[in-house]
Amino acid sequence: MTISDKHVVSIHYKLTDSAGEVIDSSDGGEPMNYLHGSGSIVPGLEQELTGKSAGDQLQVTVPPGLGYGERNEELVQVVPREAFGEVKDIEPGMRFQASAENGDAQVITVSAVSDTDVTVDGNHPLAGQVLHFDVTVDSVREASQSELDHGHVH
Ligand code: ZN
């Protein structure tokens, strides 16, 4: 069976950045399952997996535009410390859930802290990065009707 829309695909994968640092990996764990065609993995990887089948191995280089997007410097903002209210120990690297102007949940990352201000970055941590995937297709099956209805794997 080959990979196309409406199929549940299991993959083992390793994701490295351009410096060769491993960002994420399924090594030593369960393969990752996803519903092909649902946009649940980055587009650049999803399109390369189309037509592959169990046992296939592939190396995919995904540019930012087909990955987590380009960085948007407008999403970097300096806010007064008081905006964090009760949170006392704010440090670079901390993540907070915020609501974007359109109401969507957005994860922001603290990038710098001074006595009075906190610089926050609403970009995805992997925005602007070229992603290198090393993938082995573990299995492919047809999605069930309820999986298609829900848009995710059960
Ligand atoms: Zn469900």
Backbone and ligand atoms as CSV (ligand in chain L), in Angstrom:
chain,resi,resn,atom,element,x,y,z
A,1,MET,N,N,0.854,-1.200,0.000
A,1,MET,CA,C,0.000,0.000,0.000
A,1,MET,C,C,0.886,1.246,0.000
A,2,THR,N,N,0.581,2.181,-0.878
A,2,THR,CA,C,1.387,3.395,-0.938
A,2,THR,C,C,0.673,4.557,-0.229
A,3,ILE,N,N,1.474,5.519,0.154
A,3,ILE,CA,C,0.959,6.642,0.941
A,3,ILE,C,C,0.210,7.626,0.047
A,4,SER,N,N,-1.031,7.890,0.429
A,4,SER,CA,C,-1.797,8.962,-0.206
A,4,SER,C,C,-2.763,9.500,0.835
A,5,ASP,N,N,-3.543,10.503,0.446
A,5,ASP,CA,C,-4.489,11.096,1.395
A,5,ASP,C,C,-5.409,10.025,1.985
A,6,LYS,N,N,-5.878,10.280,3.184
A,6,LYS,CA,C,-6.799,9.389,3.901
A,6,LYS,C,C,-6.143,8.081,4.330
A,7,HIS,N,N,-4.827,8.081,4.456
A,7,HIS,CA,C,-4.117,6.927,4.995
A,7,HIS,C,C,-3.432,7.317,6.298
A,8,VAL,N,N,-3.380,6.337,7.216
A,8,VAL,CA,C,-2.636,6.529,8.456
A,8,VAL,C,C,-1.244,5.961,8.239
A,9,VAL,N,N,-0.253,6.799,8.477
A,9,VAL,CA,C,1.129,6.446,8.200
A,9,VAL,C,C,1.913,6.455,9.507
A,10,SER,N,N,2.725,5.417,9.704
A,10,SER,CA,C,3.642,5.379,10.850
A,10,SER,C,C,5.055,5.559,10.324
A,11,ILE,N,N,5.763,6.487,10.910
A,11,ILE,CA,C,7.153,6.699,10.475
A,11,ILE,C,C,8.092,6.750,11.676
A,12,HIS,N,N,9.293,6.226,11.461
A,12,HIS,CA,C,10.393,6.532,12.368
A,12,HIS,C,C,11.123,7.700,11.732
A,13,TYR,N,N,11.551,8.642,12.560
A,13,TYR,CA,C,12.147,9.829,11.963
A,13,TYR,C,C,13.209,10.401,12.877
A,14,LYS,N,N,14.106,11.116,12.256
A,14,LYS,CA,C,15.076,11.931,12.992
A,14,LYS,C,C,15.091,13.292,12.313
A,15,LEU,N,N,14.964,14.329,13.109
A,15,LEU,CA,C,14.972,15.700,12.590
A,15,LEU,C,C,16.230,16.392,13.093
A,16,THR,N,N,17.041,16.879,12.159
A,16,THR,CA,C,18.243,17.622,12.548
A,16,THR,C,C,18.216,19.002,11.904
A,17,ASP,N,N,18.899,19.941,12.564
A,17,ASP,CA,C,19.010,21.271,11.967
A,17,ASP,C,C,20.243,21.310,11.062
A,18,SER,N,N,20.507,22.473,10.481
A,18,SER,CA,C,21.598,22.567,9.509
A,18,SER,C,C,22.975,22.372,10.134
A,19,ALA,N,N,23.057,22.523,11.466
A,19,ALA,CA,C,24.334,22.300,12.156
A,19,ALA,C,C,24.510,20.829,12.527
A,20,GLY,N,N,23.518,19.994,12.188
A,20,GLY,CA,C,23.618,18.578,12.512
A,20,GLY,C,C,23.115,18.214,13.894
A,21,GLU,N,N,22.586,19.194,14.626
A,21,GLU,CA,C,22.017,18.931,15.954
A,21,GLU,C,C,20.682,18.210,15.802
A,22,VAL,N,N,20.500,17.139,16.576
A,22,VAL,CA,C,19.219,16.440,16.532
A,22,VAL,C,C,18.191,17.242,17.324
A,23,ILE,N,N,17.109,17.625,16.652
A,23,ILE,CA,C,16.048,18.407,17.279
A,23,ILE,C,C,14.984,17.490,17.853
A,24,ASP,N,N,14.703,16.413,17.140
A,24,ASP,CA,C,13.644,15.505,17.561
A,24,ASP,C,C,13.881,14.174,16.864
A,25,SER,N,N,13.447,13.101,17.534
A,25,SER,CA,C,13.689,11.786,16.963
A,25,SER,C,C,12.750,10.780,17.589
A,26,SER,N,N,12.374,9.767,16.815
A,26,SER,CA,C,11.567,8.687,17.382
A,26,SER,C,C,12.457,7.519,17.788
A,27,ASP,N,N,13.769,7.698,17.732
A,27,ASP,CA,C,14.717,6.637,18.087
A,27,ASP,C,C,14.422,6.060,19.458
A,28,GLY,N,N,14.344,4.748,19.511
A,28,GLY,CA,C,14.144,4.095,20.792
A,28,GLY,C,C,12.720,4.184,21.306
A,29,GLY,N,N,11.822,4.778,20.523
A,29,GLY,CA,C,10.435,4.886,20.945
A,29,GLY,C,C,9.501,4.332,19.887
A,30,GLU,N,N,8.241,4.596,20.070
A,30,GLU,CA,C,7.238,4.180,19.102
A,30,GLU,C,C,7.347,5.065,17.862
A,31,PRO,N,N,7.009,4.512,16.697
A,31,PRO,CA,C,6.955,5.392,15.528
A,31,PRO,C,C,5.852,6.438,15.695
A,32,MET,N,N,5.962,7.523,14.944
A,32,MET,CA,C,4.928,8.555,14.984
A,32,MET,C,C,3.846,8.232,13.952
A,33,ASN,N,N,2.594,8.310,14.389
A,33,ASN,CA,C,1.469,8.079,13.471
A,33,ASN,C,C,0.871,9.412,13.068
A,34,TYR,N,N,0.513,9.538,11.806
A,34,TYR,CA,C,-0.194,10.751,11.408
A,34,TYR,C,C,-1.148,10.419,10.268
A,35,LEU,N,N,-2.118,11.284,10.095
A,35,LEU,CA,C,-3.106,11.128,9.022
A,35,LEU,C,C,-2.618,11.902,7.806
A,36,HIS,N,N,-2.269,11.175,6.743
A,36,HIS,CA,C,-1.700,11.823,5.563
A,36,HIS,C,C,-2.735,12.704,4.884
A,37,GLY,N,N,-2.310,13.915,4.499
A,37,GLY,CA,C,-3.220,14.841,3.818
A,37,GLY,C,C,-3.959,15.767,4.763
A,38,SER,N,N,-3.725,15.605,6.059
A,38,SER,CA,C,-4.455,16.438,7.025
A,38,SER,C,C,-3.639,17.650,7.467
A,39,GLY,N,N,-2.425,17.768,6.945
A,39,GLY,CA,C,-1.609,18.907,7.324
A,39,GLY,C,C,-1.060,18.815,8.735
A,40,SER,N,N,-0.995,17.603,9.281
A,40,SER,CA,C,-0.510,17.481,10.661
A,40,SER,C,C,1.005,17.368,10.744
A,41,ILE,N,N,1.665,17.158,9.619
A,41,ILE,CA,C,3.128,17.260,9.600
A,41,ILE,C,C,3.487,18.371,8.614
A,42,VAL,N,N,4.739,18.825,8.640
A,42,VAL,CA,C,5.094,19.964,7.781
A,42,VAL,C,C,4.893,19.589,6.302
A,43,PRO,N,N,4.407,20.560,5.506
A,43,PRO,CA,C,4.062,20.271,4.105
A,43,PRO,C,C,5.213,19.673,3.296
A,44,GLY,N,N,6.429,20.157,3.522
A,44,GLY,CA,C,7.577,19.672,2.750
A,44,GLY,C,C,7.866,18.207,2.980
A,45,LEU,N,N,7.570,17.720,4.172
A,45,LEU,CA,C,7.769,16.296,4.453
A,45,LEU,C,C,6.584,15.500,3.936
A,46,GLU,N,N,5.388,16.023,4.166
A,46,GLU,CA,C,4.183,15.311,3.732
A,46,GLU,C,C,4.215,15.048,2.218
A,47,GLN,N,N,4.614,16.056,1.449
A,47,GLN,CA,C,4.571,15.859,-0.007
A,47,GLN,C,C,5.613,14.850,-0.478
A,48,GLU,N,N,6.761,14.768,0.220
A,48,GLU,CA,C,7.778,13.796,-0.174
A,48,GLU,C,C,7.375,12.369,0.193
A,49,LEU,N,N,6.520,12.231,1.199
A,49,LEU,CA,C,6.094,10.891,1.623
A,49,LEU,C,C,5.015,10.316,0.705
A,50,THR,N,N,4.327,11.179,-0.023
A,50,THR,CA,C,3.276,10.703,-0.933
A,50,THR,C,C,3.872,9.691,-1.917
A,51,GLY,N,N,3.234,8.543,-2.025
A,51,GLY,CA,C,3.688,7.528,-2.974
A,51,GLY,C,C,4.686,6.534,-2.413
A,52,LYS,N,N,5.184,6.799,-1.188
A,52,LYS,CA,C,6.119,5.864,-0.569
A,52,LYS,C,C,5.331,4.722,0.097
A,53,SER,N,N,6.052,3.648,0.467
A,53,SER,CA,C,5.375,2.546,1.146
A,53,SER,C,C,6.247,1.999,2.269
A,54,ALA,N,N,5.685,1.066,3.045
A,54,ALA,CA,C,6.386,0.544,4.220
A,54,ALA,C,C,7.781,0.055,3.846
A,55,GLY,N,N,8.755,0.401,4.658
A,55,GLY,CA,C,10.135,-0.007,4.424
A,55,GLY,C,C,10.958,1.033,3.678
A,56,ASP,N,N,10.295,1.958,2.998
A,56,ASP,CA,C,11.037,2.996,2.269
A,56,ASP,C,C,11.763,3.924,3.249
A,57,GLN,N,N,12.975,4.297,2.852
A,57,GLN,CA,C,13.746,5.260,3.642
A,57,GLN,C,C,13.974,6.489,2.782
A,58,LEU,N,N,13.906,7.645,3.406
A,58,LEU,CA,C,14.171,8.853,2.624
A,58,LEU,C,C,14.796,9.948,3.491
A,59,GLN,N,N,15.594,10.756,2.810
A,59,GLN,CA,C,16.153,11.954,3.426
A,59,GLN,C,C,15.487,13.140,2.747
A,60,VAL,N,N,14.918,14.011,3.554
A,60,VAL,CA,C,14.190,15.145,3.006
A,60,VAL,C,C,14.711,16.434,3.624
A,61,THR,N,N,15.093,17.378,2.767
A,61,THR,CA,C,15.491,18.700,3.238
A,61,THR,C,C,14.331,19.652,2.988
A,62,VAL,N,N,13.844,20.249,4.057
A,62,VAL,CA,C,12.652,21.090,3.960
A,62,VAL,C,C,13.025,22.552,4.212
A,63,PRO,N,N,12.823,23.428,3.208
A,63,PRO,CA,C,13.091,24.853,3.426
A,63,PRO,C,C,12.026,25.454,4.349
A,64,PRO,N,N,12.337,26.588,4.985
A,64,PRO,CA,C,11.379,27.188,5.937
A,64,PRO,C,C,9.976,27.357,5.372
A,65,GLY,N,N,9.880,27.737,4.079
A,65,GLY,CA,C,8.573,27.967,3.477
A,65,GLY,C,C,7.684,26.739,3.437
A,66,LEU,N,N,8.309,25.555,3.468
A,66,LEU,CA,C,7.540,24.307,3.482
A,66,LEU,C,C,7.661,23.622,4.838
A,67,GLY,N,N,8.257,24.360,5.788
A,67,GLY,CA,C,8.412,23.824,7.140
A,67,GLY,C,C,7.566,24.629,8.103
A,68,TYR,N,N,8.225,25.299,9.046
A,68,TYR,CA,C,7.495,26.077,10.045
A,68,TYR,C,C,7.413,27.559,9.693
A,69,GLY,N,N,7.691,27.872,8.435
A,69,GLY,CA,C,7.534,29.250,7.971
A,69,GLY,C,C,8.782,30.090,8.204
A,70,GLU,N,N,8.788,31.244,7.552
A,70,GLU,CA,C,9.881,32.193,7.743
A,70,GLU,C,C,9.669,32.903,9.073
A,71,ARG,N,N,10.740,33.404,9.645
A,71,ARG,CA,C,10.585,34.199,10.857
A,71,ARG,C,C,9.909,35.527,10.530
A,72,ASN,N,N,9.028,35.956,11.415
A,72,ASN,CA,C,8.358,37.239,11.273
A,72,ASN,C,C,8.778,38.112,12.453
A,73,GLU,N,N,9.622,39.125,12.162
A,73,GLU,CA,C,10.167,39.937,13.260
A,73,GLU,C,C,9.090,40.768,13.951
A,74,GLU,N,N,7.926,40.914,13.297
A,74,GLU,CA,C,6.832,41.636,13.964
A,74,GLU,C,C,6.263,40.851,15.134
A,75,LEU,N,N,6.591,39.581,15.194
A,75,LEU,CA,C,6.100,38.758,16.311
A,75,LEU,C,C,7.020,38.848,17.530
A,76,VAL,N,N,8.101,39.608,17.385
A,76,VAL,CA,C,8.985,39.844,18.531
A,76,VAL,C,C,8.543,41.154,19.182
A,77,GLN,N,N,8.214,41.085,20.463
A,77,GLN,CA,C,7.700,42.269,21.146
A,77,GLN,C,C,8.352,42.431,22.510
A,78,VAL,N,N,8.513,43.691,22.912
A,78,VAL,CA,C,9.004,43.982,24.250
A,78,VAL,C,C,7.798,44.399,25.080
A,79,VAL,N,N,7.582,43.678,26.183
A,79,VAL,CA,C,6.429,43.992,27.034
A,79,VAL,C,C,6.926,44.267,28.453
A,80,PRO,N,N,6.191,45.128,29.185
A,80,PRO,CA,C,6.624,45.389,30.567
A,80,PRO,C,C,6.504,44.136,31.425
A,81,ARG,N,N,7.417,44.007,32.374
A,81,ARG,CA,C,7.410,42.846,33.270
A,81,ARG,C,C,6.068,42.646,33.943
A,82,GLU,N,N,5.392,43.765,34.268
A,82,GLU,CA,C,4.110,43.666,34.989
A,82,GLU,C,C,3.091,42.839,34.200
A,83,ALA,N,N,3.255,42.800,32.878
A,83,ALA,CA,C,2.311,42.042,32.056
A,83,ALA,C,C,2.288,40.564,32.450
A,84,PHE,N,N,3.350,40.112,33.133
A,84,PHE,CA,C,3.411,38.710,33.532
A,84,PHE,C,C,2.836,38.474,34.924
A,85,GLY,N,N,2.375,39.566,35.550
A,85,GLY,CA,C,1.663,39.451,36.820
A,85,GLY,C,C,2.407,38.634,37.856
A,86,GLU,N,N,1.801,37.501,38.207
A,86,GLU,CA,C,2.299,36.662,39.293
A,86,GLU,C,C,3.613,35.955,38.968
A,87,VAL,N,N,3.905,35.794,37.685
A,87,VAL,CA,C,5.089,35.009,37.332
A,87,VAL,C,C,6.349,35.793,37.695
A,88,LYS,N,N,7.109,35.279,38.657
A,88,LYS,CA,C,8.262,36.025,39.170
A,88,LYS,C,C,9.567,35.720,38.424
A,89,ASP,N,N,9.849,34.450,38.283
A,89,ASP,CA,C,11.151,34.065,37.735
A,89,ASP,C,C,11.070,33.869,36.234
A,90,ILE,N,N,11.095,34.957,35.512
A,90,ILE,CA,C,11.010,34.876,34.056
A,90,ILE,C,C,12.423,34.764,33.504
A,91,GLU,N,N,12.636,33.728,32.707
A,91,GLU,CA,C,13.971,33.502,32.150
A,91,GLU,C,C,13.884,33.245,30.657
A,92,PRO,N,N,14.941,33.619,29.926
A,92,PRO,CA,C,14.950,33.310,28.493
A,92,PRO,C,C,14.732,31.815,28.273
A,93,GLY,N,N,13.948,31.490,27.262
A,93,GLY,CA,C,13.665,30.088,26.952
A,93,GLY,C,C,12.327,29.626,27.487
A,94,MET,N,N,11.757,30.374,28.465
A,94,MET,CA,C,10.453,29.982,28.991
A,94,MET,C,C,9.391,30.184,27.920
A,95,ARG,N,N,8.375,29.324,27.968
A,95,ARG,CA,C,7.284,29.443,26.994
A,95,ARG,C,C,5.977,29.727,27.707
A,96,PHE,N,N,5.174,30.542,27.061
A,96,PHE,CA,C,3.851,30.868,27.599
A,96,PHE,C,C,2.819,30.692,26.497
A,97,GLN,N,N,1.611,30.357,26.932
A,97,GLN,CA,C,0.496,30.328,25.993
A,97,GLN,C,C,-0.132,31.712,26.004
A,98,ALA,N,N,-0.314,32.296,24.842
A,98,ALA,CA,C,-0.965,33.606,24.767
A,98,ALA,C,C,-2.063,33.508,23.731
A,99,SER,N,N,-2.974,34.484,23.715
A,99,SER,CA,C,-3.957,34.449,22.632
A,99,SER,C,C,-3.596,35.509,21.599
A,100,ALA,N,N,-3.554,35.081,20.359
A,100,ALA,CA,C,-3.216,35.981,19.262
A,100,ALA,C,C,-4.395,36.901,18.986
A,101,GLU,N,N,-4.163,37.911,18.148
A,101,GLU,CA,C,-5.225,38.871,17.843
A,101,GLU,C,C,-6.449,38.204,17.216
A,102,ASN,N,N,-6.226,37.126,16.463
A,102,ASN,CA,C,-7.360,36.431,15.837
A,102,ASN,C,C,-8.011,35.420,16.780
A,103,GLY,N,N,-7.541,35.379,18.039
A,103,GLY,CA,C,-8.156,34.500,19.030
A,103,GLY,C,C,-7.514,33.133,19.139
A,104,ASP,N,N,-6.641,32.786,18.189
A,104,ASP,CA,C,-5.968,31.493,18.254
A,104,ASP,C,C,-4.975,31.452,19.408
A,105,ALA,N,N,-4.784,30.252,19.959
A,105,ALA,CA,C,-3.749,30.087,20.966
A,105,ALA,C,C,-2.390,30.188,20.270
A,106,GLN,N,N,-1.475,30.851,20.920
A,106,GLN,CA,C,-0.166,31.053,20.320
A,106,GLN,C,C,0.868,30.815,21.416
A,107,VAL,N,N,1.934,30.117,21.086
A,107,VAL,CA,C,2.987,29.913,22.064
A,107,VAL,C,C,4.044,30.985,21.856
A,108,ILE,N,N,4.365,31.687,22.927
A,108,ILE,CA,C,5.417,32.682,22.832
A,108,ILE,C,C,6.606,32.234,23.687
A,109,THR,N,N,7.786,32.583,23.220
A,109,THR,CA,C,9.006,32.196,23.920
A,109,THR,C,C,9.691,33.464,24.425
A,110,VAL,N,N,10.114,33.437,25.666
A,110,VAL,CA,C,10.859,34.561,26.223
A,110,VAL,C,C,12.260,34.539,25.620
A,111,SER,N,N,12.659,35.631,24.974
A,111,SER,CA,C,13.995,35.637,24.376
A,111,SER,C,C,14.983,36.505,25.151
A,112,ALA,N,N,14.502,37.486,25.934
A,112,ALA,CA,C,15.407,38.287,26.757
A,112,ALA,C,C,14.630,38.895,27.918
A,113,VAL,N,N,15.325,39.153,29.007
A,113,VAL,CA,C,14.687,39.718,30.202
A,113,VAL,C,C,15.565,40.820,30.761
A,114,SER,N,N,14.969,41.976,31.068
A,114,SER,CA,C,15.702,43.009,31.808
A,114,SER,C,C,14.931,43.285,33.093
A,115,ASP,N,N,15.393,44.237,33.900
A,115,ASP,CA,C,14.704,44.540,35.157
A,115,ASP,C,C,13.277,45.013,34.919
A,116,THR,N,N,13.062,45.681,33.796
A,116,THR,CA,C,11.746,46.277,33.559
A,116,THR,C,C,10.950,45.622,32.435
A,117,ASP,N,N,11.657,45.010,31.493
A,117,ASP,CA,C,10.983,44.507,30.293
A,117,ASP,C,C,11.284,43.038,30.012
A,118,VAL,N,N,10.376,42.456,29.254
A,118,VAL,CA,C,10.575,41.081,28.790
A,118,VAL,C,C,10.391,41.079,27.273
A,119,THR,N,N,11.353,40.501,26.563
A,119,THR,CA,C,11.211,40.370,25.114
A,119,THR,C,C,10.646,38.994,24.816
A,120,VAL,N,N,9.530,38.991,24.108
A,120,VAL,CA,C,8.892,37.717,23.771
A,120,VAL,C,C,8.857,37.543,22.255
A,121,ASP,N,N,8.915,36.285,21.839
A,121,ASP,CA,C,8.983,35.942,20.423
A,121,ASP,C,C,7.852,34.964,20.118
A,122,GLY,N,N,6.932,35.392,19.241
A,122,GLY,CA,C,5.786,34.546,18.895
A,122,GLY,C,C,6.036,33.626,17.712
A,123,ASN,N,N,7.274,33.640,17.192
A,123,ASN,CA,C,7.582,32.726,16.092
A,123,ASN,C,C,7.670,31.295,16.605
A,124,HIS,N,N,7.321,30.336,15.753
A,124,HIS,CA,C,7.566,28.936,16.102
A,124,HIS,C,C,9.074,28.785,16.295
A,125,PRO,N,N,9.491,28.008,17.305
A,125,PRO,CA,C,10.937,27.868,17.545
A,125,PRO,C,C,11.725,27.391,16.319
A,126,LEU,N,N,11.057,26.707,15.393
A,126,LEU,CA,C,11.757,26.221,14.204
A,126,LEU,C,C,11.493,27.087,12.969
A,127,ALA,N,N,10.827,28.230,13.154
A,127,ALA,CA,C,10.603,29.142,12.026
A,127,ALA,C,C,11.946,29.613,11.492
A,128,GLY,N,N,12.050,29.723,10.176
A,128,GLY,CA,C,13.274,30.213,9.548
A,128,GLY,C,C,14.363,29.168,9.403
A,129,GLN,N,N,14.114,27.970,9.913
A,129,GLN,CA,C,15.147,26.929,9.851
A,129,GLN,C,C,14.910,25.954,8.713
A,130,VAL,N,N,16.023,25.522,8.109
A,130,VAL,CA,C,15.971,24.418,7.153
A,130,VAL,C,C,15.976,23.131,7.968
A,131,LEU,N,N,15.020,22.270,7.693
A,131,LEU,CA,C,14.849,21.040,8.466
A,131,LEU,C,C,15.366,19.848,7.658
A,132,HIS,N,N,16.095,18.978,8.319
A,132,HIS,CA,C,16.604,17.774,7.654
A,132,HIS,C,C,15.964,16.556,8.306
A,133,PHE,N,N,15.139,15.866,7.550
A,133,PHE,CA,C,14.462,14.683,8.069
A,133,PHE,C,C,15.094,13.420,7.502
A,134,ASP,N,N,15.266,12.452,8.369
A,134,ASP,CA,C,15.694,11.113,8.009
A,134,ASP,C,C,14.528,10.217,8.385
A,135,VAL,N,N,13.867,9.638,7.410
A,135,VAL,CA,C,12.594,8.965,7.683
A,135,VAL,C,C,12.596,7.534,7.173
A,136,THR,N,N,12.059,6.624,7.963
A,136,THR,CA,C,11.756,5.270,7.498
A,136,THR,C,C,10.263,5.053,7.673
A,137,VAL,N,N,9.604,4.633,6.599
A,137,VAL,CA,C,8.164,4.363,6.681
A,137,VAL,C,C,7.976,3.012,7.354
A,138,ASP,N,N,7.252,3.020,8.466
A,138,ASP,CA,C,7.036,1.793,9.238
A,138,ASP,C,C,5.805,1.045,8.725
A,139,SER,N,N,4.701,1.739,8.585
A,139,SER,CA,C,3.494,1.080,8.080
A,139,SER,C,C,2.547,2.098,7.460
A,140,VAL,N,N,1.658,1.588,6.634
A,140,VAL,CA,C,0.648,2.419,5.976
A,140,VAL,C,C,-0.663,1.649,6.010
A,141,ARG,N,N,-1.735,2.297,6.434
A,141,ARG,CA,C,-3.058,1.652,6.372
A,141,ARG,C,C,-4.105,2.702,6.017
A,142,GLU,N,N,-5.266,2.214,5.590
A,142,GLU,CA,C,-6.351,3.150,5.310
A,142,GLU,C,C,-6.885,3.697,6.625
A,143,ALA,N,N,-7.235,4.973,6.628
A,143,ALA,CA,C,-7.826,5.570,7.829
A,143,ALA,C,C,-9.267,5.087,7.971
A,144,SER,N,N,-9.728,4.969,9.216
A,144,SER,CA,C,-11.128,4.606,9.449
A,144,SER,C,C,-12.004,5.840,9.219
A,145,GLN,N,N,-13.300,5.611,9.095
A,145,GLN,CA,C,-14.205,6.743,8.882
A,145,GLN,C,C,-14.142,7.725,10.048
A,146,SER,N,N,-14.076,7.199,11.284
A,146,SER,CA,C,-14.082,8.133,12.419
A,146,SER,C,C,-12.767,8.921,12.483
A,147,GLU,N,N,-11.672,8.307,12.043
A,147,GLU,CA,C,-10.412,9.060,11.980
A,147,GLU,C,C,-10.516,10.195,10.961
A,148,LEU,N,N,-11.148,9.899,9.832
A,148,LEU,CA,C,-11.324,10.941,8.814
A,148,LEU,C,C,-12.242,12.042,9.325
A,149,ASP,N,N,-13.300,11.637,10.041
A,149,ASP,CA,C,-14.236,12.631,10.599
A,149,ASP,C,C,-13.528,13.552,11.584
A,150,HIS,N,N,-12.660,12.951,12.413
A,150,HIS,CA,C,-11.979,13.745,13.440
A,150,HIS,C,C,-10.726,14.452,12.925
A,151,GLY,N,N,-10.176,13.946,11.819
A,151,GLY,CA,C,-8.963,14.551,11.294
A,151,GLY,C,C,-7.695,14.176,12.038
A,152,HIS,N,N,-7.782,13.089,12.828
A,152,HIS,CA,C,-6.572,12.609,13.494
A,152,HIS,C,C,-6.612,11.091,13.681
A,153,VAL,N,N,-5.464,10.541,14.054
A,153,VAL,CA,C,-5.326,9.088,14.208
A,153,VAL,C,C,-5.875,8.649,15.549
A,154,HIS,N,N,-6.597,7.531,15.554
A,154,HIS,CA,C,-7.073,6.950,16.820
A,154,HIS,C,C,-6.167,5.827,17.294
L,1,ZN,ZN,ZN,-10.888,11.535,17.465
